[in-house]
Amino acid sequence: FLLMELSVKPTKQNKEAARESTGWHLLLDSLLDLSYSHARESILQFVSRRYLISSLTWLERKGNRLETVRSSSESHLQKKLLSISVDDHRLLDAVENKSSFTLPAQQNAKNTDVPSPIHLFPIAVGREIRSALMVSDDIASENTRRFLRLFCHAIAPKLEILRLREELDKRALLESNVQKFNESIKDTDKDIDTADFWSSLMHTCTELLRAERISLLVFDEAANSFSAKAAAGSRTDIIKADTERLGERIARQVLQSGKPLVVEDVRLTETSAAPAEWNYKSNSFISYPITFRGRKIGVLNLTDRAGSENFSRLDLEILSAVMPQLAVLVNSALLKGKVGELKRLSVTDALTGLLNRLYLDERLPEEIRRSNRENFPMSLLMIDVDDFKSYNDSFGHTEGDKALKLVAHCLKETLRGADVAARYGGEEFSILLPQTTSEEAVKIAERIREQVATTQFPNRQITISVGVVSCVNTACEAAEIIKWADDALYEAKRRGKNNMQIYQNLYAAQ
């Protein structure tokens, strides 16, 4: 009797399994017509309907672990991450024996409040575990458990074909995107560190990954803080203005770890929610550290994928492939920006914000050569604050500095866009007027003199004296022009101050 039972029982089980498998054939036949992610969705829906299971979770292999990527339920359990090593002996035994295993609730530290055990059904090709199906409902029927084990065994080769097919497509897409990126940035180094450069770079990245929002956060080691160097998409104004919280949720951790982060659904992580006013449309994002020769530069963030899709490992691979070129570009642009800023500071007067004599000494010969070459007129004004020594003596150097700043403000308010105002030294200013005739220069000089004379100064009224010189159809030298303008200024002083004199008139009189 026992021998008969042992021989008959497997036959009955095989018949039951055969009958059950006929209910799978429509799904199995359709899987190869789907993408991997759609096949995964179809499998979850099928299992849920056929075996009346409400709490299903799909685990996917990432590195050396199986991690939660999708759930058929929004219950409290499914919002918790489950992660298990593929080297776990229970998984390996289950694969070897074509079985499943159960995690009692108390052994699952993240879900100790769940009374039902957790059943894991590995999906493997040979001994290679690719994914797993997790059931959080209590499975009362041993037949159901057996059918689920057989089902996972049946879908494994189909899923592997889809995975390999998508892997080939990914390689082709990756190669295409890298080539596209290289073409897009081929000429960007010509106009590096301009507004157009940063805008073009952000546009290239959003096109590459089909993201609607992007930001490039630059890390300042001295200040230990981030600033938004570039951004595109909605609410960029808030991101650029946020100086306190910027980068604290995610970017700082990503930059410190040096490891990129792709999140398909932030609700399945322990990351704190973004401020509501940022109005993100997606729960998926990528945060990628930018480093150059071991130096931490910043972080590139992308979110709001077009079509409400999630970012994936493929997107991370695409970014990884183009990041070396991107890092070189960003580093070069930032260095050029720093050099430009240092150069700007070196030719800028710290007190008034005007350019200084160093700049004028470089620019004036260039403008003279241009004037001589193209036969354009040019003019130069030399300005001196009247009786400034007595002003300092009476009210102190702090008040004197305030007066100079106010004079500089008058110059800025009066001049045209192409005109160049500089603090020449002490209380003396100079103004370069490109393509400006003597008659036009006289009007500008008189307008400046009147502006200062009618401005209310804090202690006593301030006036200026102005010397004007023009150069046209003459091979002028920089030293000569400055001397002539000084001569005209000296004559204005001699004639009682608070007036303007023209060098050509003095020359004609001689």
C-alpha positions in Angstrom: 0.0 0.0 0.0 2.8 2.4 0.9 4.7 1.5 -2.2 1.6 2.1 -4.3 1.0 5.5 -2.6 4.5 6.6 -3.3 4.2 5.7 -7.0 0.7 7.1 -7.5 1.2 10.4 -5.6 3.8 11.9 -7.9 1.5 11.0 -10.8 -1.4 12.9 -9.3 0.9 15.9 -8.5 2.2 15.8 -12.1 -1.3 15.8 -13.4 -2.4 18.7 -11.2 0.7 20.6 -12.2 0.0 19.9 -15.9 -3.6 21.2 -15.5 -2.4 24.2 -13.6 0.3 25.0 -16.2 -2.4 25.1 -19.0 -3.7 28.2 -17.2 -0.3 29.8 -17.5 0.2 29.4 -21.2 -1.4 32.6 -22.4 0.8 34.6 -20.0 3.9 32.7 -20.9 3.3 33.1 -24.6 2.8 36.8 -24.3 5.9 37.6 -22.1 8.4 37.7 -25.0 6.3 40.4 -26.7 6.7 42.7 -23.7 9.5 44.7 -22.2 11.1 43.4 -19.0 9.3 45.9 -16.8 5.9 45.2 -18.4 6.4 41.5 -18.2 7.1 42.0 -14.5 3.8 43.9 -14.1 1.9 41.3 -16.0 3.3 38.5 -13.8 2.3 40.3 -10.6 -1.2 40.9 -11.8 -1.6 37.3 -13.0 -0.4 35.8 -9.7 -2.6 38.2 -7.7 -5.7 37.3 -9.7 -5.1 33.6 -10.1 -4.1 32.8 -6.5 -6.0 35.6 -4.7 -2.9 37.1 -3.2 -3.2 40.8 -2.4 0.4 41.5 -1.1 3.0 40.7 -3.7 6.4 42.2 -4.0 9.0 41.9 -6.7 12.6 41.7 -5.7 15.3 42.4 -8.3 19.0 41.6 -8.1 21.1 44.7 -7.7 24.8 43.9 -7.2 24.9 41.1 -4.7 21.5 41.6 -3.1 17.8 41.2 -4.0 16.0 44.4 -3.3 12.4 45.6 -3.5 11.6 47.3 -6.8 7.8 46.9 -7.2 4.7 46.0 -5.2 1.2 45.1 -6.0 0.0 46.6 -2.8 0.4 50.0 -1.1 0.1 48.5 2.4 2.3 49.4 5.2 4.5 46.3 4.6 5.1 47.2 1.0 6.4 50.6 1.8 9.2 49.0 3.8 12.3 47.9 1.9 13.2 44.3 1.9 16.8 43.4 1.0 18.5 40.0 1.1 21.9 38.8 0.0 21.9 36.4 -3.0 24.4 34.4 -1.0 21.9 33.7 1.8 22.0 30.0 2.4 18.2 29.9 2.5 18.0 31.3 -1.1 20.7 29.0 -2.3 19.0 26.0 -0.8 15.7 27.0 -2.3 17.2 27.3 -5.8 19.0 24.0 -5.4 15.8 22.2 -4.3 13.5 24.2 -6.6 11.6 25.3 -3.6 10.8 28.4 -1.6 11.4 29.5 2.0 9.6 31.4 4.7 10.8 34.3 6.8 8.8 34.4 10.1 7.7 38.0 10.9 9.9 38.2 14.0 13.0 37.5 11.9 12.3 40.5 9.6 13.6 43.4 11.6 11.9 46.0 9.4 8.5 44.4 9.7 8.2 43.1 13.2 4.6 44.3 13.4 3.4 42.1 10.6 1.8 38.9 11.9 1.9 37.0 8.6 5.1 35.2 7.5 6.9 36.3 4.4 7.3 33.7 1.6 10.1 34.1 -0.9 10.1 32.3 -4.3 13.5 32.7 -6.0 13.5 33.1 -9.8 16.8 31.7 -11.1 18.5 30.5 -14.3 20.6 27.6 -13.3 22.0 28.6 -9.9 22.1 32.3 -10.9 19.4 34.2 -8.9 18.0 37.1 -11.0 14.9 38.0 -9.0 12.3 36.8 -6.5 8.6 36.9 -5.8 7.7 37.8 -2.2 4.2 36.9 -0.9 3.2 38.6 2.4 -0.2 37.0 2.7 -0.6 33.8 4.6 -0.6 30.9 2.1 -2.8 28.3 3.6 -2.7 25.8 0.7 0.4 23.7 0.1 -0.7 23.3 -3.5 -0.6 27.1 -4.0 2.9 27.2 -2.6 3.9 24.3 -5.0 2.2 26.0 -8.0 4.0 29.3 -7.2 7.3 27.5 -7.1 6.7 25.8 -10.5 5.4 29.1 -11.9 8.6 30.9 -10.9 10.6 28.1 -12.4 8.6 28.4 -15.7 8.9 32.2 -16.1 12.7 32.3 -15.3 13.9 31.5 -18.9 11.4 33.9 -20.5 12.6 36.7 -18.2 16.2 35.9 -18.9 15.6 36.2 -22.6 13.9 39.6 -22.0 16.8 40.7 -19.7 19.5 39.7 -22.3 17.5 41.3 -25.1 17.2 44.6 -23.1 20.9 44.3 -22.2 21.8 44.4 -25.9 19.4 47.2 -26.5 20.9 49.1 -23.6 24.4 48.7 -25.0 23.3 50.1 -28.4 21.4 52.9 -26.7 24.3 53.7 -24.4 26.7 53.9 -27.4 24.3 56.1 -29.3 23.7 58.4 -26.4 27.5 58.8 -25.7 28.1 59.6 -29.3 25.2 62.1 -29.2 26.6 63.7 -26.1 30.0 64.0 -27.5 28.6 65.7 -30.6 26.6 68.1 -28.5 29.6 69.3 -26.4 32.1 69.3 -29.2 32.3 73.1 -29.5 31.2 74.2 -26.1 34.7 74.8 -24.8 34.9 77.8 -27.2 32.5 79.8 -25.1 33.0 78.1 -21.8 31.7 79.6 -18.5 29.1 81.8 -20.2 25.3 81.8 -19.5 24.9 80.1 -22.9 27.4 77.4 -22.0 25.7 76.4 -18.8 22.2 76.6 -20.5 23.4 74.4 -23.4 25.0 71.9 -21.0 21.8 71.6 -18.9 19.8 71.2 -22.1 22.1 68.4 -23.4 21.8 66.5 -20.1 18.0 66.8 -20.0 17.7 65.7 -23.6 20.0 62.7 -22.9 18.0 61.4 -20.0 14.6 62.8 -20.9 14.4 64.8 -17.6 12.2 67.9 -17.2 14.2 69.2 -14.3 17.9 69.4 -13.7 20.3 71.3 -11.3 24.0 71.5 -11.0 25.1 72.1 -7.5 28.7 73.3 -7.0 30.4 72.6 -3.6 32.4 75.3 -1.9 34.9 73.6 0.4 35.7 76.8 2.3 32.1 77.6 3.1 31.1 73.9 3.3 28.0 74.6 1.3 26.4 74.2 -2.1 25.3 76.8 -4.6 23.2 76.3 -7.7 25.5 77.0 -10.7 22.9 76.1 -13.3 19.3 74.7 -13.4 16.6 74.1 -15.9 12.9 73.3 -15.6 10.2 74.6 -13.3 10.9 76.3 -10.0 14.6 77.0 -10.7 14.1 80.3 -9.0 13.5 78.6 -5.6 16.4 76.2 -6.1 18.8 79.0 -6.9 17.6 81.1 -4.0 17.7 78.3 -1.4 21.1 78.7 0.2 20.4 77.1 3.6 18.8 73.7 2.6 20.4 73.3 -0.8 21.9 69.9 -1.1 21.4 68.9 2.5 18.8 66.1 1.8 20.7 64.1 -0.8 23.6 65.9 -2.6 25.9 66.2 0.4 25.7 62.4 1.1 26.2 61.6 -2.5 29.2 63.8 -2.8 30.8 62.5 0.4 30.3 58.9 -0.6 31.4 59.5 -4.2 28.7 57.1 -5.4 25.8 58.0 -7.7 22.3 57.4 -6.6 19.3 56.4 -8.7 16.0 56.1 -6.9 13.0 54.7 -8.7 10.5 55.6 -5.9 11.7 57.8 -3.1 8.7 56.6 -1.0 10.3 53.2 -0.8 13.4 54.8 0.8 14.1 56.5 4.1 15.0 59.8 2.4 13.0 62.7 3.8 10.5 64.3 1.5 11.4 67.4 -0.6 9.9 70.7 0.4 6.3 71.0 -0.9 7.0 74.3 -2.7 9.5 72.6 -5.0 6.5 70.9 -6.7 8.2 67.7 -7.9 6.0 65.7 -10.2 8.0 62.5 -9.9 9.1 60.2 -7.0 12.1 59.1 -9.1 15.5 61.0 -9.4 19.2 60.6 -10.1 21.9 62.3 -8.0 25.4 62.0 -9.5 28.6 63.3 -7.9 31.0 65.3 -10.2 34.6 64.8 -9.4 37.8 65.6 -11.2 41.2 64.1 -10.4 40.0 63.2 -6.9 38.6 66.7 -6.2 34.9 67.0 -5.3 33.3 69.6 -7.6 29.6 69.2 -7.1 26.5 67.1 -7.8 24.2 66.8 -10.9 20.5 66.2 -10.0 17.8 65.1 -12.5 14.1 64.4 -11.8 10.6 64.6 -13.4 11.3 62.0 -16.1 9.3 62.7 -19.3 6.2 60.5 -19.5 6.2 60.1 -15.7 8.6 57.2 -16.0 11.1 56.2 -13.4 14.8 56.5 -13.8 16.7 53.2 -14.1 20.1 51.6 -13.9 20.4 52.2 -17.6 20.1 56.0 -17.0 22.8 55.7 -14.4 25.0 53.8 -16.9 24.5 56.5 -19.5 25.5 59.2 -17.0 28.5 57.2 -16.0 29.6 56.9 -19.6 29.5 60.7 -20.2 30.5 61.9 -16.8 34.3 62.0 -17.5 33.7 64.5 -20.4 31.1 66.3 -18.3 33.4 66.6 -15.3 36.2 68.0 -17.5 33.9 70.6 -19.0 32.4 71.6 -15.6 35.9 71.8 -14.0 37.3 73.9 -16.9 34.3 76.3 -16.8 34.6 76.7 -13.0 38.3 77.3 -13.2 37.8 79.8 -16.0 35.2 81.5 -14.0 37.5 81.8 -11.0 40.3 83.1 -13.2 37.9 85.7 -14.6 36.7 86.6 -11.2 40.3 87.1 -10.0 41.1 89.1 -13.0 38.0 91.2 -12.5 39.0 91.8 -8.9 42.5 92.7 -9.9 41.2 95.5 -12.1 38.4 96.7 -9.9 38.6 99.4 -7.3 37.5 97.9 -4.0 36.1 101.2 -2.6 34.0 102.5 -5.5 33.4 99.3 -7.6 34.8 101.2 -10.7 37.6 99.8 -12.7 41.1 100.9 -11.6 44.2 102.4 -13.2 45.6 99.0 -14.1 42.6 98.3 -16.4 42.8 101.8 -17.9 46.5 101.4 -18.7 45.7 98.2 -20.6 42.5 99.4 -22.3 43.6 102.9 -23.4 46.3 101.7 -25.8 43.9 99.2 -27.4 41.3 101.9 -27.9 43.8 104.2 -29.4 45.0 101.6 -31.9 41.4 100.8 -32.8 40.7 104.5 -33.2 43.7 105.0 -35.5 43.0 101.8 -37.5 39.3 102.5 -38.1 39.5 106.2 -38.1 37.0 106.5 -35.2 37.1 109.4 -32.8 37.7 108.7 -29.1 37.9 110.9 -26.0 39.2 110.8 -22.5 38.1 112.7 -19.4 40.2 113.3 -16.3 38.2 114.2 -13.2 39.3 115.5 -9.8 37.2 116.1 -6.7 37.7 119.7 -5.7 39.3 120.5 -2.3 39.1 116.8 -1.3 42.0 117.1 1.2 40.2 119.7 3.2 37.1 117.5 3.1 39.1 114.6 4.6 40.7 116.9 7.2 37.4 118.3 8.3 35.3 115.1 8.4 37.7 112.2 8.4 38.7 109.6 5.9 35.6 107.4 6.5 33.4 110.3 5.4 35.8 111.0 2.6 35.4 107.4 1.4 31.6 107.9 1.4 32.0 111.0 -0.7 34.1 109.2 -3.3 31.6 106.4 -3.5 28.8 108.9 -4.1 30.9 110.6 -6.8 31.4 107.2 -8.4 27.7 106.6 -8.3 27.1 109.9 -10.2 29.5 108.7 -12.9 27.8 105.3 -13.3 24.4 107.0 -13.5 25.5 109.5 -16.2 27.6 107.4 -18.5 26.5 105.3 -21.5 26.9 101.5 -21.7 30.1 101.5 -23.8 31.8 104.2 -21.7 34.6 103.1 -19.2 34.8 104.8 -15.8 37.9 104.1 -13.6 39.3 105.4 -10.4 42.7 106.7 -11.5 44.0 107.2 -8.0 43.0 109.0 -4.8 40.2 111.4 -5.6 41.0 111.4 -9.3 38.8 109.5 -11.9 39.1 109.0 -15.6 36.5 108.1 -18.2 37.3 106.5 -21.6 34.7 107.4 -24.3 35.1 105.1 -27.3 33.8 106.5 -30.7 33.1 109.8 -29.1 33.8 113.2 -30.8 35.1 116.2 -28.9 31.6 117.9 -29.1 30.0 114.7 -27.6 32.7 114.4 -24.9 32.1 118.0 -23.8 28.4 117.4 -23.4 29.1 114.2 -21.3 31.7 116.0 -19.2 29.3 118.9 -18.5 26.5 116.5 -17.6 28.7 114.7 -15.1 29.9 117.9 -13.5 26.2 119.1 -13.1 25.2 115.7 -11.7 27.9 115.9 -9.0 27.2 119.6 -8.2 23.5 118.9 -7.7 23.9 115.7 -5.6 23.3 116.1 -1.9 26.5 115.0 0.0 26.3 114.2 3.8 28.7 116.9 5.1 29.2 119.7 2.6 28.7 120.1 -1.1 31.2 118.4 -3.4 32.2 119.6 -6.9 34.5 118.3 -9.6 36.8 119.7 -12.2 37.1 118.0 -15.6 39.7 117.9 -18.4 38.7 116.7 -21.8 40.9 115.5 -24.7 39.9 113.9 -28.0 41.8 112.0 -30.6 40.8 111.6 -34.3 42.9 111.4 -37.4 46.0 111.6 -35.3 48.6 109.0 -34.3 48.1 109.5 -30.6 50.0 107.8 -27.8 48.5 106.8 -24.5 50.9 108.8 -22.4 50.3 111.9 -24.5 46.5 111.6 -24.2 46.7 111.2 -20.4 49.1 114.2 -20.2 46.8 116.4 -22.4 43.8 115.4 -20.3 45.8 116.3 -17.1 46.7 119.6 -18.6 43.1 120.4 -19.3 42.2 119.3 -15.8 44.9 121.6 -14.3 43.5 124.5 -16.3 40.0 123.8 -15.0 41.4 124.0 -11.5 43.3 127.2 -12.3 40.0 128.8 -13.5 38.3 128.3 -10.2 37.3 124.6 -10.1 33.8 123.2 -10.7 34.2 123.6 -14.4 35.3 121.8 -17.5 38.1 122.6 -19.9 39.1 121.1 -23.4 42.7 120.4 -24.3 42.2 121.3 -28.0 41.2 124.8 -26.9 44.3 125.2 -24.9 46.4 123.9 -27.8 44.7 126.3 -30.2 45.4 129.2 -27.8 49.1 128.3 -27.7 
